[in-house]
Amino acid sequence: MATKKAAKKSTKKTSSKKSGAKKSSSSRKYSPSAGKNVEREMKEMKQGKLKSGRNGKKVTSRKQAIAIGLSEARKEGKKVPAKKS
């Protein structure tokens, strides 16, 4: 009996799992010209000239400056992914 159990254990195959790495897409998500829009808005923000929306308050947040740049790129029809929400 002991030899049968040992034989069963040795015949079990080990399942090799492949890494779940995602293949990266070769195409760009953002066009280079969209990056230029964001760059321009960042410069304006650093100079203190970037204003937000209707109220015209000064933008101080880096994330908000990027969002404004991407929004303007979308309006111009450049390749930029749609807003998340």
NULUM-697868 format. One line per 5 residues: their letters; for each residue x, y, z of N, C-alpha, C. Coordinates in steps of 0.1 Angstrom, whole numbers, padded with zeros to 4 digits. Layout:
A	X:Y:Z:X:Y:Z:X:Y:Z; ...
//
This chain:
MATKK	0008:-0012:0000:0000:0000:0000:0009:0013:0000; 0019:0012:0007:0028:0024:0008:0034:0027:-0005; 0037:0017:-0013:0043:0020:-0026:0033:0025:-0036; 0021:0022:-0035:0011:0027:-0044:0009:0042:-0041; 0008:0046:-0029:0006:0060:-0025:0018:0068:-0030
AAKKS	0030:0063:-0028:0042:0070:-0033:0042:0071:-0048; 0038:0061:-0055:0037:0061:-0069:0027:0071:-0074; 0016:0073:-0067:0005:0082:-0071:0011:0097:-0069; 0018:0099:-0058:0023:0112:-0055:0033:0116:-0066; 0041:0107:-0071:0052:0111:-0080:0046:0113:-0094
TKKTS	0034:0107:-0097:0029:0109:-0110:0020:0122:-0112; 0018:0129:-0101:0010:0141:-0102:0018:0151:-0110; 0011:0158:-0119:0017:0168:-0127:0016:0182:-0120; 0026:0189:-0120:0026:0203:-0115:0021:0212:-0125; 0011:0220:-0122:0006:0229:-0132:0014:0242:-0132
SKKSG	0019:0245:-0143:0027:0257:-0145:0018:0269:-0149; 0018:0279:-0141:0010:0291:-0143:0018:0301:-0151; 0012:0306:-0161:0018:0317:-0169:0016:0330:-0162; 0025:0339:-0163:0023:0352:-0157:0012:0359:-0164; 0004:0366:-0156:-0008:0373:-0161:-0004:0387:-0166
AKKSS	0007:0388:-0172:0012:0402:-0177:0003:0405:-0189; -0001:0418:-0189:-0009:0423:-0200:0000:0427:-0211; -0004:0424:-0223:0003:0429:-0235:0001:0444:-0236; 0012:0451:-0238:0010:0466:-0240:0006:0469:-0255; -0003:0478:-0256:-0007:0482:-0269:0003:0490:-0276
SSRKY	0005:0489:-0289:0016:0496:-0296:0012:0510:-0299; -0001:0513:-0299:-0005:0527:-0303:-0005:0536:-0291; -0003:0549:-0293:-0003:0559:-0282:-0017:0561:-0277; -0018:0565:-0264:-0031:0568:-0258:-0033:0583:-0261; -0022:0591:-0260:-0023:0606:-0261:-0014:0610:-0273
SPSAG	-0019:0619:-0281:-0011:0623:-0293:-0001:0633:-0287; 0011:0634:-0294:0021:0644:-0290:0016:0658:-0289; 0007:0662:-0298:0002:0675:-0297:-0007:0678:-0285; -0013:0667:-0280:-0021:0668:-0268:-0012:0671:-0256; 0000:0665:-0256:0010:0667:-0246:0015:0681:-0246
KNVER	0016:0687:-0258:0020:0701:-0259:0009:0710:-0253; -0004:0707:-0254:-0014:0714:-0248:-0013:0714:-0233; -0010:0703:-0228:-0008:0701:-0213:0004:0709:-0209; 0015:0708:-0216:0027:0715:-0213:0024:0730:-0213; 0017:0735:-0222:0014:0750:-0223:0006:0754:-0210
EMKEM	-0004:0746:-0207:-0013:0749:-0195:-0004:0749:-0182; 0005:0739:-0181:0014:0739:-0169:0022:0751:-0168; 0027:0756:-0179:0036:0768:-0179:0027:0780:-0174; 0015:0781:-0180:0006:0792:-0176:0003:0791:-0161; 0001:0779:-0156:-0002:0777:-0141:0010:0782:-0133
KQGKL	0022:0778:-0137:0034:0782:-0130:0036:0797:-0130; 0032:0803:-0141:0033:0818:-0142:0022:0825:-0134; 0012:0818:-0130:0000:0824:-0123:-0010:0830:-0133; -0010:0826:-0145:-0019:0831:-0155:-0031:0822:-0158; -0031:0810:-0154:-0041:0800:-0157:-0053:0802:-0148
KSGRN	-0065:0804:-0155:-0077:0807:-0148:-0086:0795:-0151; -0095:0792:-0141:-0104:0781:-0143:-0119:0785:-0146; -0125:0778:-0155:-0139:0779:-0157:-0145:0793:-0158; -0158:0794:-0154:-0165:0806:-0155:-0161:0817:-0144; -0158:0812:-0132:-0155:0821:-0121:-0142:0828:-0123
GKKVT	-0133:0822:-0131:-0120:0828:-0134:-0110:0828:-0122; -0112:0819:-0113:-0102:0818:-0102:-0089:0812:-0107; -0078:0816:-0100:-0065:0812:-0104:-0063:0797:-0100; -0058:0789:-0110:-0055:0775:-0108:-0042:0773:-0101; -0042:0766:-0090:-0030:0763:-0082:-0026:0748:-0082
SRKQA	-0036:0740:-0086:-0033:0725:-0085:-0027:0720:-0098; -0017:0712:-0097:-0011:0706:-0109:-0020:0697:-0117; -0028:0689:-0109:-0038:0680:-0115:-0048:0688:-0123; -0053:0699:-0118:-0063:0707:-0124:-0057:0713:-0137; -0045:0717:-0137:-0038:0722:-0149:-0038:0712:-0160
IAIGL	-0034:0699:-0156:-0034:0688:-0166:-0048:0686:-0172; -0058:0686:-0163:-0071:0683:-0167:-0076:0694:-0177; -0072:0706:-0175:-0076:0717:-0184:-0069:0715:-0197; -0057:0712:-0197:-0049:0709:-0210:-0055:0698:-0218; -0059:0687:-0211:-0065:0676:-0218:-0079:0679:-0223
SEARK	-0086:0687:-0216:-0099:0691:-0220:-0099:0699:-0233; -0089:0708:-0233:-0088:0717:-0245:-0083:0709:-0257; -0075:0699:-0254:-0070:0690:-0265:-0082:0682:-0271; -0091:0678:-0262:-0103:0671:-0267:-0112:0680:-0276; -0113:0692:-0271:-0122:0702:-0279:-0116:0704:-0293
EGKKV	-0102:0704:-0294:-0096:0706:-0307:-0096:0693:-0315; -0101:0682:-0310:-0102:0669:-0317:-0089:0661:-0318; -0080:0664:-0308:-0068:0656:-0308:-0070:0642:-0301; -0061:0633:-0303:-0062:0620:-0298:-0060:0620:-0283; -0071:0619:-0275:-0070:0619:-0261:-0081:0609:-0256
PAKKS	-0079:0600:-0247:-0090:0591:-0242:-0101:0599:-0236; -0113:0594:-0236:-0125:0600:-0230:-0123:0602:-0215; -0130:0611:-0210:-0130:0614:-0195:-0135:0601:-0188; -0129:0598:-0176:-0133:0587:-0168:-0147:0588:-0162; -0150:0600:-0158:-0164:0603:-0152:-0168:0617:-0155
//
